[in-house]
């Protein structure tokens, strides 16, 4: 079955997607510091106001080659097909040994190779884990990579809540403009 949600969280394993959904919604996914903690998508309802809300899906982490089925890529990518807005969650710390700005490019490429029409969806980039000292040096490059794809850029920390409210508001605005 494919999930039906308004927003999909797209990112590498350990980027902080589960922490983000737990911070903004009623969802309580398993959060741990090892890859592929999330093996099935989690759904959460994000309340924006008294009568305004949207559904967000925490998609299990994608890796390079996901479009070809690497890391259960097809099983994870299919859940993105029925969402209206994409939130790319990028680990800005670089502690996983990858270049954070390149993570965004690889994720986009995987979506393009899986279903090119996914790139036409409204997208927002959230550079996560800025509470870690290593993140500061990566933020300008991530912001440039977001600019390359024409996506609004936000930075903060899902763990501390910094910047999260601005992302939720931007997602809500994007949903208001996105096709049904």
C-alpha positions as CSV (number, residue, x, y, z in Angstrom):
1,X,0.0,0.0,0.0
2,X,1.1,3.6,-0.7
3,X,0.7,6.2,2.0
4,X,-1.3,9.3,1.5
5,X,0.1,12.3,3.2
6,X,0.5,16.0,2.5
7,X,4.2,16.3,3.2
8,X,7.0,13.7,2.8
9,X,10.3,13.9,4.8
10,X,13.1,12.9,2.5
11,X,16.6,12.4,3.6
12,X,19.5,10.0,4.3
13,X,19.4,7.7,7.3
14,X,20.2,9.6,10.6
15,X,19.4,13.0,9.1
16,X,16.8,13.6,11.8
17,X,13.6,12.9,10.0
18,X,12.1,10.9,12.9
19,X,13.2,13.6,15.4
20,X,11.6,16.2,13.2
21,X,8.2,14.4,12.9
22,X,8.2,13.8,16.7
23,X,8.9,17.5,17.3
24,X,6.1,18.8,15.1
25,X,3.3,16.2,15.3
26,X,1.6,13.7,17.5
27,X,3.8,10.9,16.0
28,X,6.2,9.0,18.3
29,X,8.6,7.1,16.0
30,X,11.6,5.2,17.2
31,X,14.6,7.5,17.4
32,X,18.1,6.1,17.6
33,X,21.6,7.0,16.5
34,X,22.1,4.1,14.0
35,X,21.1,3.9,10.3
36,X,17.7,2.6,9.2
37,X,16.0,3.0,12.6
38,X,12.9,3.8,10.6
39,X,11.9,0.7,8.6
40,X,8.3,1.7,7.8
41,X,6.9,5.2,7.2
42,X,5.4,7.0,10.2
43,X,2.5,9.4,9.9
44,X,1.9,12.4,12.1
45,X,-0.7,15.2,12.1
46,X,0.8,18.7,12.4
47,X,-1.5,21.3,13.9
48,X,-0.9,24.8,12.5
49,X,-3.9,26.5,14.1
50,X,-7.1,25.6,15.8
51,X,-8.7,24.2,12.6
52,X,-5.6,23.9,10.4
53,X,-3.5,20.8,10.1
54,X,-1.7,18.6,7.6
55,X,-0.4,15.0,7.5
56,X,3.4,14.5,7.4
57,X,5.1,11.2,6.5
58,X,8.5,10.2,7.9
59,X,9.9,8.2,5.0
60,X,12.7,5.7,5.9
61,X,16.1,6.9,4.9
62,X,17.1,6.9,1.2
63,X,20.7,6.2,0.1
64,X,22.5,6.4,-3.3
65,X,21.0,3.7,-5.6
66,X,17.6,3.8,-3.9
67,X,16.0,4.2,-7.4
68,X,17.4,0.8,-8.3
69,X,16.2,-0.8,-5.1
70,X,19.3,-0.4,-3.0
71,X,18.4,-0.2,0.7
72,X,14.8,-1.2,0.0
73,X,14.7,2.0,-2.2
74,X,11.6,1.1,-4.2
75,X,9.7,0.2,-1.0
76,X,10.5,3.6,0.5
77,X,10.3,5.8,-2.6
78,X,6.8,4.6,-3.5
79,X,5.4,6.4,-0.4
80,X,6.6,9.8,-1.7
81,X,4.4,9.5,-4.9
82,X,1.2,10.4,-3.1
83,X,2.5,13.5,-1.2
84,X,2.1,17.1,-2.3
85,X,5.2,18.8,-0.8
86,X,8.7,17.4,-0.1
87,X,10.8,18.4,2.9
88,X,14.4,17.5,2.4
89,X,16.0,17.0,5.8
90,X,19.8,17.3,5.5
91,X,22.2,16.4,8.3
92,X,24.2,19.7,8.3
93,X,26.9,18.3,10.7
94,X,28.6,16.1,8.2
95,X,29.4,13.6,10.9
96,X,28.2,10.7,8.8
97,X,31.3,11.2,6.6
98,X,29.3,12.7,3.6
99,X,29.2,16.3,2.3
100,X,25.8,17.6,3.4
101,X,25.2,19.8,0.3
102,X,25.9,16.8,-1.9
103,X,23.4,14.7,0.1
104,X,20.7,17.1,-1.2
105,X,21.9,16.6,-4.8
106,X,22.0,12.8,-4.4
107,X,18.5,12.7,-2.9
108,X,17.1,14.8,-5.8
109,X,18.9,12.6,-8.3
110,X,17.4,9.4,-6.7
111,X,13.9,10.9,-7.0
112,X,14.6,11.9,-10.6
113,X,15.8,8.4,-11.5
114,X,12.8,6.9,-9.8
115,X,10.1,9.2,-11.1
116,X,11.2,12.5,-12.8
117,X,7.8,14.1,-12.1
118,X,8.6,14.1,-8.3
119,X,11.0,16.9,-8.9
120,X,8.1,19.2,-10.0
121,X,6.7,19.0,-6.5
122,X,7.1,22.0,-4.2
123,X,10.2,21.4,-2.0
124,X,11.7,22.9,1.1
125,X,15.2,22.2,2.5
126,X,15.8,22.0,6.2
127,X,19.5,21.8,7.3
128,X,19.1,19.9,10.6
129,X,21.5,19.4,13.5
130,X,22.7,23.0,13.7
131,X,23.1,22.5,17.4
132,X,26.3,20.6,16.6
133,X,29.4,22.8,16.1
134,X,30.4,21.0,12.9
135,X,27.2,22.2,11.1
136,X,28.1,25.9,10.9
137,X,30.8,25.4,8.2
138,X,28.4,23.4,6.0
139,X,25.4,25.8,6.0
140,X,26.5,28.1,3.2
141,X,27.0,25.2,0.8
142,X,23.6,23.6,1.7
143,X,22.0,27.0,1.2
144,X,23.6,27.2,-2.3
145,X,22.4,23.7,-3.1
146,X,18.9,24.6,-2.1
147,X,19.1,27.7,-4.3
148,X,20.2,25.6,-7.2
149,X,16.8,23.7,-7.0
150,X,14.8,26.8,-6.2
151,X,13.8,25.6,-2.8
152,X,13.4,27.7,0.3
153,X,16.2,27.0,2.8
154,X,15.8,26.8,6.6
155,X,18.3,25.7,9.2
156,X,17.8,24.6,12.8
157,X,17.7,21.6,15.1
158,X,14.8,19.2,15.4
159,X,16.3,18.0,18.7
160,X,16.2,21.4,20.3
161,X,13.3,22.8,18.3
162,X,15.3,25.7,16.9
163,X,13.9,26.8,13.5
164,X,11.2,24.1,13.4
165,X,8.2,26.5,13.7
166,X,9.4,28.4,10.6
167,X,9.7,25.2,8.6
168,X,6.1,24.1,9.7
169,X,4.8,27.5,8.6
170,X,6.6,27.3,5.3
171,X,5.2,23.8,4.7
172,X,1.7,25.1,5.4
173,X,2.1,27.9,2.9
174,X,3.5,25.5,0.3
175,X,0.5,23.3,0.8
176,X,-1.9,26.2,0.3
177,X,-0.3,26.8,-3.2
178,X,0.3,23.1,-4.1
179,X,-2.1,21.3,-6.4
180,X,-4.5,19.0,-4.7
